[in-house]
Amino acid sequence: MLIFLLFCSACTENKSVIEGKLPNKSYDNEVVYLVPFKGATKETVDSALIKDGSFRFILKPKKQNQVFIVRVKPLLRLSLQDLLIISEPGTVYVNLNSSSSASGTPLNQTLQQWKEKKFVYDSTFYSFNRQYRKETDESVKKRLQSELDELNKEYKTYEDSLIEKNRDNPAGQFIRSLHQP
């Protein structure tokens, strides 16, 4: 009996599960799609029905260590943000909302932290750049340009470090691929 339990335990540890929640039950009976980031075809896209404000995917081992987009039909994307996830052993907890998020596994935690840092960087850059373009005083423009340069330098250092720490896994490889022509 003990051997059987250990065997079953080992089998479930390699399983990739995606547990999703939505803000409320108004999305019940809608469909959530799990779309491969690369090479998506109608045969490679999985779907799940939303029930009681939640959904679930259980992935086969051949679909592990891949980047996927969790998304809904286009009309619902006005209120539910697409989300990048990585399938890896364990359970990924997805919160589909206006600002979607994922947690539960190491690579998805890395992607989530990167997403949050990138959002702050993009927002700050946009704000400074907008001020810079409107500014007529050259001394203020020079200061704003310096702040933009420092912001870019800090973010590049962060992202380069993140890619280096994750160079051998799908999270680092995905982020690096965004910078390749």
N, C-alpha and C positions, 0 to 999 in steps of 0.2 A: 504494500500500500504506500509506504514512504517513497519508494522508487517511482511509482506512478505520479505522486504529487510533485516530486522534484522534476519529472519529465514534463508535466503539464505547466509547471511554473516556468521552466526554460522556454517552452513554446510560446507562452504569452509575453515573455520579456522581449522577444524579437518582433512582436506585432506592432504595427503603426496604427494608432487610433487617433481620429480627429473628432473631438467633442465640441460642438458649436452651440452657442447661445445667441439669441437675438434680443433686442430691447423689449419686445412684447409679443403677444400671441397674434397680433394683426398680420403677421407674415405666415401664419399656419397655412399649409397646403401649397405654398410656393416651393420652388426648387432651388437648391444650392448646388453649384457646380464646382468640381475640383478639376482644374484645367492645368495640364502640364505647362510649365513656363516655355519650354522648347518642344517643338514637334507635336503640338496639339492636333488631334484629328477626332472625328466623332467616335472612333473606337477607343481613344485613350482618355476621353473625358468621362469622369464619373459624376453621378448626381445623387442627391439625397433629398427626400421630402422633409419639409419643416413641419414638426408636430410639437405642440405645447411650447413653442418658442425655442425649439432646439433641433439639432440634426446630428448625425453621426456617420463617419466613414471608417471602415476597417480596411486597411490596405494590405495587399499581398506583399510578401518579401521582395518580389521583383520591382516594386514601386518605391522601395526605400532609397533614401539619400538622393531624392530628387526635389527640385523646387516646383511648387505648385501655386496657382492663384485660386483662392477661394472667392467665388463671386456669385452674384445672382443675376437675374435677367436685367437688361439695360434700364428699364423704367425704375426698378428698385434701387439702382446704383445712385440715384439722386439722394437717397437717405442712408444707404449702406455701402461703405467703402470696401473695395476689393482688398484682399489681404494676401501677401506672399507668405508661404509657409514652406518648411522643409519636412519631408516625411522621414522620420527616423524612429528607431525603436522607442516605444513609450506612448504616452498620451499627450497630444497637443490640444490645449484648451483655447478655443477660438471665440472671441467676442465680436460678432459682426454688428457694427454700429456706424454712426457717422464718422467715427475715428476707430477703425477696427484694430484689434490687437490679438496677440497670441502669446502663450506661455506654456510651461510644462516640460519642455525638453531643452537641453543645452543649446542646440543650434537655433531653435526658434526664439529662445531668450536673446541670443546674440542678434538675430535679425530684428527683433523688437527694439532692442536698445539702439541699434543702428538707425532704425526708422525714426525713433524719437529724436535722436541727435540730429539726423538729417532734416527733420521738420523744423527744429529750432534754428539750425544753420540757414536753411532756405528762407525762413520767415525773417530772420535778422538781416540776411543779405538783401532780400527784397526791400526791406524798410530803408536800410542805409543807401542802397542804390537809387531808390526813388527820391530820397532826400538829395542825394548827390546830383541827380539829373535836374532837379528843380532849383538848386542853389545857384546864385549868381556871384556871391562873394568868394573870391579865389582862395582866401585863407581857410574858409569853412570847407570848401571843396577839397582842399588839400588834406585837412583833418579827416574828412569823411573817407577819402581815398585811402588814407593810412589805416583807418579802422576796417575798411573793406579788405585791404591787404592782410592785416593781422587776423581777421576772421577766416579768410581763405587759408592762411598758413596753419592756424590751429586746427581747422577741420581736416585739411589734407594730412596733417600729422596724425590725428585721431584715426582717420580712415586707413591710412597706410599701415598703422600699427594693428588695426583690427584685421586687415587683410593678411598681414604677416602672421599673426597669431592663429588665423584660421585658413591658412593657405592650402591645407590638405583636406579640407571639408567643403561641403556644398555652400555653406554660408559665405566663406571667404572667396571661393571661386565665383559665386554669383556676384558679389559686390565688385570684385576685380573685373568681371566681364562688362560691367557698366561703363568702365573707363577705356575699354579696348575699342578701336575703330571697327 
